[in-house]
Amino acid sequence: MTSTAHTALAPLPEQRPVLRHIALVPDGNRRWARDRDLPVSEGHRQGGERCIDFLDWCGKYPEIESVSVGLSTVENLARRPAGEVEGVDRVTEEVIGQAAATGRWRLNLMGNLDLLTPSLAQTLRAAVTATADVAGPVANFAVGYSGRDELMRAVDGLRTCATNAGPVSAGDIERHLDTAGQPDCDLMIRTAGQTRLCGFMPWQSIYSHLHIAHTYWPDFSESDFTHAVDSYHRSKRRMGS
């Protein structure tokens, strides 16, 4: 057997990698409710309350500049029963209203608001306007969201604003995304054991650390959150080693 000697490498510095943008794909509301013989609407309600908790947990990390939370997708709005969609709309309005009322977050909406009822779209826009002067971090809420739709809207915006036929840069596209001016996502959490992103923030998550939690979203705890953040820090320390 041949052995190969390796030169010892200097230990990596114990520098904590900065976590500037954290994203969440909250999954499992419906399964959580069904496992307990509860209405699906109760699962969505509990999931909405957990979203406010999630913002509180993120607020304990002063380096976090942006938090992105997926509330509903184009597929959710198109494929689920009307009664369930109405329930999701109520939860969406409550979550965004509570986030605005904290006075700690500058709200931003991601997604195609034309897919929402006019009254809901108006309420959500009013919440964004009410927090426009908040100096704190940004809370992005994805409502009626599709990653492909966001990219298509960005391209349309770029085409509308184009003043020359020169090559398009990454920066050009980023200026027309729903998260324009924000850092790319560092850590993306998905709950309920699902190992796919379902098109959430495809551009912004290209270098994200993906953490899969096997807990249904309504049961996700601050301990689970801390574990996800720790997994990000450990992953970043291993890069290049």
Secondary structure as GFF3:
##gff-version 3
##sequence-region A 1 241
A	DSSP	beta_strand	21	25	.	.	.	ID=ss1
A	DSSP	alpha_helix	29	35	.	.	.	ID=ss2
A	DSSP	alpha_helix	40	58	.	.	.	ID=ss3
A	DSSP	beta_strand	66	70	.	.	.	ID=ss4
A	DSSP	alpha_helix	74	79	.	.	.	ID=ss5
A	DSSP	alpha_helix	82	101	.	.	.	ID=ss6
A	DSSP	beta_strand	106	110	.	.	.	ID=ss7
A	DSSP	three_ten_helix	113	115	.	.	.	ID=ss8
A	DSSP	alpha_helix	118	130	.	.	.	ID=ss9
A	DSSP	beta_strand	138	142	.	.	.	ID=ss10
A	DSSP	alpha_helix	147	161	.	.	.	ID=ss11
A	DSSP	alpha_helix	170	174	.	.	.	ID=ss12
A	DSSP	beta_strand	187	190	.	.	.	ID=ss13
A	DSSP	beta_strand	209	212	.	.	.	ID=ss14
A	DSSP	three_ten_helix	217	219	.	.	.	ID=ss15
A	DSSP	alpha_helix	222	238	.	.	.	ID=ss16
###
